[in-house]
């Protein structure tokens, strides 16, 4: 045999798809042993790793081989470089395994008589196959036969992949969507296929009821039905053995224009431990990206039309109730029924204002998506649109009552889904209107409820316009300085000081006014002794005037306390 270079690498036309970046194709070590040149080879250690993939072949003729090896190589050697230091063989196995090699083939007898037990133990522990090569077979025969097998298999895989790709593209050209893509993959592989969004939501699925049930019961799917993307074994990653009784699963990313749109997740059929062909799945991912991109483009146009039309609805510019009802029905909305207008608005972000604006559009989009999902789940004919600064929904009033409960359920769900954004939102609800002609006024009511609710209760408030009471009137005063001046003139020291004693006196005054000067009831609520409360009343009258006998002063004091309760003035 002619002398070979120190690290001569011979490889097939392995495909490295851009979507995974690390995926290689080749022949399993166990199958490589089936070529005629290796008919007499023996696996003396690491038999657990016979499913490792061989894509390349390399010949070791120098001791420092590590800088020259690559993943998925079958490394061949006569042991000549290690004839004086056979004790390093055990560490060599560990180093080769760490670099992702497939196996080590070695000839004994000429330079090394036997393999150290520690080397074999290390190989068994790591599942790294050690193959004793026949002495009468040259490396060139092994190289040629294995390389030919790899090339032939890769050619067959690529040909089949191209055929599958044409079939999938034809589905899209014929108007099919993600469901049809999933159906085609199931036809090819069997088992179950899930096409999921970047947040784990299942967009399409296919497979028999049994296969789908097994997929949903796997550790990769949350009980809510969302796929746990962080647990999925991506194509190209080094896989752990599939646990006994569990079907093999492989996931490929759906990427378009640098944007992650989700995953195609394929579960092998019942009783099959091998995962579906990854190259075909990646072809399908390319087609799925095309479908999703098309859907996003259509959705963007529809969203723009919905946004414009809802803006016209709440502005009263739709050309009459009948036209508004007809166009709304075409969009899937029912506005010919009792409705409330709901407005949700992000609360101001704390901290640096410029920093808070970074990603504001993304946060607003997530808020709109969460509101759309929560509302449509309870009222499929509701209109929900996200504007630049707010989300507006036209929600039908339940026939059997329970509007307050319905709205609180929606707000609770949206708050839970957007908690990761670390931004709260306030919500305002209008009065009930009977048709499209009342929507402009209802929209203004809901906006007013948002602003006043946040002033009274702080961020995250849910306020009904009818429950605002006197706050609604106070919020109509545009001059905040005038309101603050009124508070200072009416409450005096109770407005200008904010120590604990002053807060306690304000609380006492508020409860007194709420109970219509019922001293016994006020003492009970505040847990004061009757005489203690009488002393406090005297102190308050010395500070504020004889309010116990002056109804006009009591009115002024009540209004001033309401203004104090309004935040953001």
C-alpha positions in Angstrom: 0.0 0.0 0.0 1.4 3.4 -0.9 2.4 5.7 2.0 -0.5 8.0 3.0 -0.2 11.6 4.3 -0.2 12.2 8.0 -4.0 12.9 8.1 -5.5 12.1 4.7 -9.2 12.8 4.8 -11.5 11.3 2.2 -15.1 12.3 2.4 -18.3 11.9 0.5 -20.5 14.7 -0.7 -22.1 15.1 2.7 -24.9 17.6 2.9 -24.8 20.2 5.7 -28.2 22.0 5.5 -28.1 25.7 6.5 -31.1 25.3 8.8 -29.2 23.1 11.3 -25.6 23.8 10.5 -24.2 20.7 12.1 -26.2 17.9 10.5 -24.3 15.2 8.6 -25.4 12.2 6.5 -23.6 9.0 6.1 -23.7 5.3 7.1 -23.9 3.8 10.6 -20.8 2.1 11.9 -22.8 -1.2 12.1 -23.6 -0.9 8.4 -20.0 0.0 7.5 -19.0 -3.4 8.8 -21.1 -5.0 6.1 -18.8 -4.0 3.2 -16.7 -6.8 1.8 -13.4 -5.4 2.9 -14.5 -5.5 6.6 -16.0 -9.0 6.5 -13.5 -10.2 9.0 -13.5 -7.2 11.3 -14.4 -7.5 15.0 -15.9 -5.0 17.4 -13.9 -5.4 20.6 -15.3 -2.5 22.6 -18.0 0.2 22.4 -20.6 -1.9 20.6 -23.3 0.4 22.1 -22.1 3.1 19.6 -22.7 1.1 16.4 -25.4 3.5 15.4 -22.9 6.4 15.1 -22.8 7.9 11.7 -19.7 7.6 9.4 -19.4 10.4 6.8 -15.6 10.6 6.4 -12.6 8.3 6.6 -9.2 9.4 8.0 -5.9 7.6 8.4 -3.7 8.2 11.4 0.0 8.2 10.7 1.3 10.7 13.3 0.8 10.8 17.1 -0.7 14.3 17.3 -3.8 13.4 15.2 -6.3 15.4 17.1 -5.9 18.7 15.2 -6.6 16.9 12.0 -9.8 14.9 12.8 -13.4 16.0 12.2 -16.7 14.8 13.5 -18.3 11.6 12.0 -15.0 10.1 10.9 -13.9 6.5 10.9 -10.3 6.7 11.9 -8.0 3.9 10.6 -4.5 3.2 12.0 -1.8 0.5 12.2 -0.7 1.8 15.6 2.6 2.9 14.2 2.5 6.4 15.7 1.8 5.0 19.1 4.2 2.0 19.1 6.4 3.5 21.8 3.5 4.9 24.0 0.6 2.4 23.9 -0.4 3.7 27.3 -1.9 6.8 25.7 -4.5 4.8 23.8 -7.1 5.1 26.6 -6.8 9.0 26.6 -6.9 8.9 22.8 -10.3 7.2 22.8 -11.7 9.8 25.2 -10.3 12.7 23.0 -11.7 11.2 19.8 -15.1 10.7 21.4 -15.1 14.3 22.6 -14.5 15.4 19.0 -17.4 13.4 17.7 -15.6 10.7 15.8 -17.6 7.7 14.8 -15.2 4.8 15.5 -11.5 3.7 15.5 -10.3 0.9 13.3 -6.9 -0.6 14.2 -4.6 -3.3 12.9 -2.7 -5.4 15.5 0.4 -7.5 15.3 2.9 -5.3 13.5 3.4 -2.3 15.8 0.9 -3.0 18.7 0.3 -6.6 19.9 -2.7 -6.0 22.1 -5.0 -3.2 23.2 -4.8 -2.0 26.8 -7.8 -3.1 29.0 -8.2 0.5 30.2 -8.6 1.6 26.6 -11.4 -1.0 26.0 -13.1 -0.1 29.3 -13.1 3.6 28.3 -14.5 2.8 24.9 -17.3 0.6 26.4 -18.1 3.4 28.9 -18.4 6.0 26.1 -20.0 3.8 23.5 -17.1 4.5 21.1 -16.6 1.5 18.8 -13.1 0.0 18.6 -12.8 -2.3 15.5 -10.0 -4.8 14.9 -9.3 -4.7 11.2 -8.3 -7.8 9.2 -4.5 -7.9 8.6 -4.9 -9.0 5.0 -7.0 -6.0 3.9 -5.4 -2.8 2.8 -6.6 0.7 3.9 -7.2 1.6 0.3 -9.8 -1.2 -0.1 -11.6 0.0 3.0 -11.5 3.6 2.0 -12.8 2.9 -1.5 -15.6 0.5 -0.5 -16.9 2.6 2.4 -16.7 5.8 0.5 -18.6 4.3 -2.4 -21.3 3.1 0.0 -21.6 6.6 1.5 -21.8 8.3 -1.9 -24.4 5.8 -3.2 -26.6 6.2 -0.1 -26.3 10.0 -0.2 -27.2 10.1 -3.8 -30.3 8.1 -3.1 -31.2 10.3 -0.2 -30.8 13.4 -2.2 -32.8 12.1 -5.1 -35.6 11.1 -2.8 -35.4 14.5 -1.1 -35.7 16.3 -4.4 -38.7 14.2 -5.3 -40.3 15.0 -1.9 -39.5 18.7 -2.3 -41.3 18.8 -5.6 -44.3 17.1 -4.1 -44.4 19.6 -1.2 -44.0 22.6 -3.4 -46.8 21.3 -5.6 -49.0 21.3 -2.5 -48.4 25.0 -1.9 -48.9 25.8 -5.6 -52.2 24.1 -5.5 -53.3 26.3 -2.6 -52.5 23.8 0.3 -51.4 24.9 3.7 -49.5 23.6 6.7 -52.1 20.8 7.3 -51.5 19.4 3.8 -47.7 19.6 4.4 -48.1 17.6 7.6 -50.4 15.1 5.8 -47.7 14.5 3.2 -45.0 13.9 5.8 -47.2 11.4 7.6 -47.8 9.6 4.3 -44.0 9.4 3.8 -43.0 8.4 7.3 -46.1 7.4 9.2 -46.3 8.3 12.9 -47.4 11.8 13.9 -46.2 15.2 12.6 -46.8 18.5 14.5 -46.0 21.9 12.9 -45.7 24.4 15.7 -45.1 28.2 16.0 -42.1 29.8 17.7 -44.1 30.0 21.0 -45.0 26.3 20.9 -48.5 26.6 19.7 -49.6 23.8 17.3 -50.4 25.3 13.9 -51.1 22.0 12.1 -51.0 18.3 12.9 -51.4 15.0 11.2 -51.4 11.3 12.1 -53.7 8.6 13.3 -55.6 9.3 16.6 -53.4 6.8 18.4 -50.1 8.4 17.1 -51.3 11.9 17.9 -52.4 10.9 21.4 -48.9 9.3 21.9 -47.3 12.5 20.7 -49.4 14.7 23.0 -48.6 12.4 26.0 -44.8 12.6 25.4 -42.5 14.7 27.5 -42.2 17.2 24.7 -45.8 18.5 24.9 -47.2 20.4 27.8 -50.6 19.4 29.2 -52.0 22.7 27.8 -51.1 21.4 24.3 -48.2 23.7 23.6 -44.9 22.0 22.5 -42.0 22.4 24.8 -39.5 23.7 22.3 -36.6 23.8 24.8 -36.9 20.0 25.2 -37.0 19.1 21.5 -33.9 17.3 20.0 -33.0 19.4 17.0 -31.6 17.8 13.9 -27.8 17.7 13.9 -27.5 17.7 17.7 -25.9 14.6 19.2 -28.9 12.5 20.3 -29.3 10.5 23.4 -30.7 7.0 23.0 -34.5 7.0 22.8 -35.9 5.7 26.2 -37.5 2.3 26.1 -41.2 2.5 25.2 -40.8 6.0 23.7 -41.0 6.9 20.0 -38.1 8.6 18.4 -38.7 12.3 17.7 -36.8 14.8 15.6 -37.4 18.5 15.1 -36.2 20.9 12.4 -36.5 24.7 12.6 -38.7 26.7 10.2 -36.7 29.7 9.3 -37.4 32.5 6.7 -35.5 35.7 6.4 -33.6 35.1 9.6 -36.8 34.8 11.5 -37.6 31.7 13.6 -41.2 30.7 12.7 -41.3 27.5 14.7 -40.5 23.8 14.2 -41.6 20.7 12.3 -41.7 17.9 14.9 -42.0 14.3 13.6 -42.7 11.3 15.9 -41.8 7.9 14.6 -44.5 5.3 14.1 -45.4 2.9 16.9 -42.7 0.3 17.3 -40.1 2.2 15.2 -37.2 3.6 17.1 -35.5 5.4 14.2 -36.3 9.0 13.6 -37.7 10.1 10.2 -35.3 11.2 7.5 -34.0 14.6 8.5 -33.2 15.9 5.0 -36.8 15.4 3.9 -38.0 17.2 7.0 -35.7 20.1 6.3 -37.1 20.3 2.7 -40.6 20.3 4.3 -39.4 23.1 6.7 -38.5 25.2 3.7 -41.9 24.7 2.2 -43.6 25.4 5.6 -41.6 28.6 5.8 -43.0 29.6 2.4 -46.6 28.8 3.6 -46.1 30.8 6.8 -44.6 33.7 5.0 -47.5 33.8 2.6 -50.0 33.6 5.5 -48.3 36.4 7.3 -48.4 38.6 4.2 -52.2 37.9 3.8 -52.7 38.4 7.5 -50.9 41.7 7.4 -53.3 43.0 4.6 -56.3 41.7 6.5 -55.1 43.2 9.8 -54.6 46.5 8.1 -58.1 46.5 6.7 -59.6 45.4 10.1 -57.7 48.1 11.8 -58.9 50.8 9.4 -62.5 49.7 9.5 -62.6 49.4 13.4 -61.1 52.9 13.5 -63.9 54.1 11.3 -66.5 52.3 13.5 -65.4 54.0 16.7 -65.1 57.3 14.8 -68.6 57.1 13.4 -67.4 57.2 9.8 -68.8 54.0 8.3 -71.7 55.5 6.3 -74.6 54.3 8.5 -75.5 51.4 10.8 -76.6 49.0 8.0 -73.4 49.4 6.1 -71.4 49.0 9.3 -73.2 45.8 10.2 -72.7 44.4 6.7 -69.0 45.1 6.5 -68.5 43.8 10.1 -70.2 40.5 9.2 -67.9 40.1 6.3 -65.0 40.4 8.7 -66.6 37.9 11.1 -67.7 40.5 13.6 -71.3 40.8 15.0 -72.0 44.4 16.0 -75.8 44.1 15.7 -76.2 43.2 19.4 -75.6 44.7 22.8 -71.8 45.5 23.1 -69.3 47.1 25.3 -66.1 48.7 24.1 -63.0 47.6 26.0 -59.8 49.5 25.7 -56.5 48.1 27.0 -53.5 50.3 27.2 -49.9 49.6 28.3 -48.9 51.3 31.5 -45.9 53.7 31.3 -42.6 51.7 31.7 -40.6 52.6 34.8 -37.0 53.8 34.5 -35.3 55.5 31.6 -37.8 56.6 29.1 -35.6 56.0 26.0 -34.8 52.5 27.3 -38.5 51.8 27.8 -39.3 52.6 24.2 -36.9 49.9 23.0 -39.0 46.9 21.9 -42.3 48.9 22.5 -43.7 47.7 19.2 -43.0 44.1 20.0 -44.6 44.4 23.4 -47.7 46.1 21.9 -48.0 43.3 19.3 -47.8 40.6 22.1 -50.4 42.4 24.1 -52.7 42.6 21.0 -52.2 38.9 20.2 -53.0 37.9 23.8 -56.1 40.0 23.9 -57.2 38.6 20.5 -56.8 35.0 21.7 -58.5 35.6 25.1 -61.5 37.4 23.7 -62.1 35.2 20.6 -62.0 32.1 22.8 -65.0 33.4 24.7 -66.7 35.5 21.9 -65.8 34.3 18.4 -67.7 37.2 16.8 -66.0 39.9 18.8 -63.9 42.5 17.1 -60.3 42.9 18.5 -57.7 45.1 16.9 -54.4 46.4 18.1 -53.7 50.1 17.5 -50.3 51.8 18.0 -51.0 52.7 21.6 -53.9 50.5 22.7 -56.0 47.4 22.0 -59.7 47.9 21.3 -62.3 45.1 21.5 -66.0 45.1 20.8 -67.3 42.4 23.2 -70.8 41.0 23.1 -72.8 41.2 26.4 -73.7 37.7 27.6 -77.5 37.1 27.4 -77.6 35.6 30.9 -75.5 38.3 32.5 -72.0 37.8 33.9 -70.3 40.6 31.9 -68.1 41.6 34.8 -67.0 38.0 35.3 -66.3 37.6 31.6 -64.1 40.7 31.4 -62.2 39.7 34.5 -61.5 36.3 33.1 -60.2 37.9 29.9 -58.0 40.4 31.8 -56.6 37.6 34.0 -55.7 35.4 31.1 -54.0 38.3 29.2 -52.1 39.3 32.3 -50.8 35.7 32.7 -49.8 35.4 29.1 -48.0 38.8 29.0 -46.3 38.5 32.4 -43.0 37.6 30.7 -43.0 41.1 29.1 -42.7 42.7 32.6 -45.2 45.4 31.5 -48.7 45.9 33.1 -51.7 47.2 31.3 -54.8 49.1 32.4 -58.3 48.3 31.0 -61.4 50.5 30.6 -64.9 49.3 29.9 -67.7 51.4 28.4 -71.4 51.4 29.0 -73.5 48.9 27.1 -74.5 50.1 23.6 -77.2 48.6 21.4 -75.6 49.0 18.0 -72.9 50.6 15.8 -74.3 54.2 16.2 -73.3 54.1 19.9 -69.8 52.9 19.4 -68.0 56.3 19.1 -69.4 57.5 22.5 -68.6 54.1 24.1 -65.0 54.2 22.8 -64.5 57.6 24.5 -66.0 56.2 27.7 -63.7 53.3 27.7 -60.7 55.5 27.1 -61.8 57.7 30.0 -62.2 54.7 32.2 -58.6 53.6 31.4 -57.1 57.0 32.3 -59.2 57.5 35.5 -58.9 53.9 36.6 -55.1 54.2 36.4 -55.2 57.4 38.4 -57.3 55.9 41.1 -55.9 52.4 41.4 -52.5 52.6 39.8 -51.1 50.4 37.0 -52.9 47.3 36.0 -56.4 48.8 36.8 -59.7 47.4 35.4 -62.3 50.2 35.5 -65.9 50.4 34.4 -67.1 53.8 33.2 -70.3 53.6 35.2 -68.4 52.8 38.4 -66.2 55.9 38.2 -68.8 58.1 39.9 -67.5 61.5 40.8 -64.0 60.6 39.6 -65.5 60.8 36.1 -66.4 64.4 36.6 -63.1 65.3 38.2 -61.2 63.8 35.3 -62.9 66.2 32.9 -61.2 69.2 34.5 -58.1 69.7 32.3 -56.2 71.9 34.7 -54.4 69.7 37.2 -52.9 72.8 38.9 -56.4 74.0 39.7 -57.3 70.7 41.3 -54.2 70.7 43.4 -54.9 74.2 44.5 -58.4 73.2 45.5 -57.0 70.4 47.6 -54.5 72.6 49.4 -57.2 75.3 50.1 -59.7 72.7 51.4 -57.5 70.3 53.3 -54.7 72.6 54.5 -52.1 70.7 56.4 -53.7 67.4 55.5 -52.8 68.1 51.9 -49.3 69.5 52.3 -47.9 67.0 54.8 -47.5 63.3 54.2 -46.2 61.9 57.5 -47.9 59.0 59.3 -50.0 61.1 61.6 -51.4 63.2 58.7 -52.2 60.0 56.7 -54.0 58.7 59.7 -56.1 61.8 60.1 -57.0 61.8 56.4 -58.1 58.2 56.8 -60.2 59.1 59.8 -61.8 62.0 57.9 -62.6 59.8 54.9 -64.4 57.2 56.9 -66.3 59.8 58.9 -67.6 61.3 55.6 -68.4 57.8 54.2 -70.5 56.9 57.3 -72.3 60.3 57.2 -70.6 61.3 60.5 -71.8 58.1 62.3 -69.2 58.2 65.1 -70.0 54.6 66.4 -69.7 53.1 62.9 -66.5 55.0 62.2 -64.9 53.9 65.5 -65.8 50.3 64.7 -64.3 50.5 61.2 -61.1 52.1 62.4 -60.9 50.0 65.6 -60.8 53.2 67.8 -62.3 53.8 71.2 -65.3 56.1 71.0 -63.6 58.8 73.1 -60.4 58.6 70.9 -62.5 59.2 67.9 -64.3 62.2 69.5 -60.8 63.7 70.3 -59.7 63.2 66.6 -62.9 64.8 65.4 -62.2 67.9 67.5 -58.7 68.1 66.2 -59.9 67.8 62.6 -62.4 70.6 63.1 -59.7 72.8 64.5 -57.7 72.2 61.3 -60.5 72.2 58.7 -63.4 74.1 60.2 -66.8 73.0 61.7 -67.5 70.3 59.0 -69.8 68.3 61.3 -72.3 71.1 61.1 -71.6 72.5 57.6 -72.9 70.3 54.7 -71.2 72.5 52.1 -67.8 72.1 53.8 -68.3 68.3 54.0 -69.0 68.3 50.2 -65.8 70.2 49.6 -63.8 67.9 51.9 -65.2 64.8 50.1 -64.3 66.2 46.7 -60.8 67.1 47.9 -60.2 63.6 49.3 -61.4 62.1 45.9 -58.8 64.3 44.1 -56.1 63.1 46.5 -57.0 59.5 45.6 -56.5 60.3 41.9 -52.9 59.5 40.9 -50.9 61.2 38.2 -52.3 64.7 38.7 
